[in-house]
Amino acid sequence: MTVEIPPAPDTPPCGPPTFASDGGWTVTRHADVRAVLLDPACRVPVAGGGPPGTLAGLRGLVSRFSDTDRHPARRALGVAALAPLDPDDLRHEAARETSAALDRAGGRVDVTGALARRVPLRVLAARLGLADPDAAVPAVAAVAAAWHPGADRTRVVAADRAVEVLSTMAPAGTPEERANRLGLLVQACDATAGLIGSAVRHGLALPPAVSTADLLAEVLRLDPPVRGTRRVVTAATRVAGRDLAVGDPVLLRFDAANRDPVVVADPDRLRPGRPDGTLTFGAGPRGCPGTRLASALAAGVVSVLRSRCRLVHDPGDHEPHPLLRVPRRIDLAVHGPRSGDGPQTGRTVEVLR
């Protein structure tokens, strides 16, 4: 069974790098995006930092926004925080919490608000040692809403308060250790919610023989929750025959590159089980360190929804953001057995492949 999923209307066509005087370079082909991700001359814009307990202070300490010299050590702190986590444990705990939420839902549930934005964060916050995982969920969401440059003042003020709250929950450690632990939660917030929402939108009607893991991998390619990332040129370089000058901004479009017909046959077709060629999690030294864990959390939620729910309303719109793609609301009817019933347990094990 294959379904055609056209790109979002604002996805640029896949082609050679283009330059605009008001926005810099846009890179869309798979090979070109990967080349920039691996090019040391193209670097992540660095955050300036700020007082402890504020959004600026947190951004200034996390590996995501660190300069090339500080990045390896800070990334290692995040990797160390993730090392004890077991993907199977995350998957099963997310499935358990999703089943419990459906039992309480009263027959209908909004995927984004009730599940995609809550379950993965709560499970991950608990496993990362935060003292109050339930309270951490809205605090992380408030920080994520102002995480990227350009957030309005109201969101920044709310994020400052949320960072202060999260700082009281984080395990003891150096400021950089605590910041990079919290940064993992913030980075997971929208990305995991978007992946779950899109998987439900595109895959809820697929037959059970399609594994949830294959569905998620294909959704990451076709409708990625993170549509792109930014770099700035710090030394003259060339990409696909184009000369990039020092100071040029570069926008890498994963959503276009993932549909590059040179790499993917029938790129607009949803075909779970394809060889993995997505760039959504990045590549090189800045690639996402928690790919397997994020996929496991999403799989736990989506597997239960596939077994217990059907789609009743999907407006098809998304939360406003230039590079993130999170469905605003998707309503499902809950029709499967309760989580404590025997048949449901067997079904959940089956779709967690």
Secondary structure as UniProt FT lines:
FT   STRAND          3..4
FT   TURN            9..10
FT   STRAND          18..20
FT   TURN            21..23
FT   STRAND          24..27
FT   HELIX           30..38
FT   TURN            40..41
FT   STRAND          42..43
FT   TURN            52..53
FT   HELIX           55..59
FT   TURN            60..61
FT   HELIX           63..65
FT   TURN            68..70
FT   HELIX           71..82
FT   TURN            83..84
FT   HELIX           87..104
FT   TURN            106..107
FT   STRAND          108..110
FT   HELIX           111..116
FT   TURN            117..118
FT   HELIX           119..127
FT   TURN            128..129
FT   HELIX           133..144
FT   TURN            145..146
FT   TURN            149..150
FT   HELIX           153..169
FT   HELIX           175..203
FT   TURN            204..205
FT   TURN            208..209
FT   HELIX           212..222
FT   STRAND          228..233
FT   STRAND          237..239
FT   TURN            240..241
FT   STRAND          242..244
FT   TURN            246..247
FT   STRAND          249..253
FT   HELIX           254..257
FT   TURN            258..259
FT   TURN            261..263
FT   TURN            267..268
FT   STRAND          269..270
FT   TURN            272..273
FT   TURN            280..281
FT   HELIX           284..286
FT   TURN            289..290
FT   HELIX           291..308
FT   STRAND          309..313
FT   STRAND          331..334
FT   TURN            339..340
FT   HELIX           342..351
//
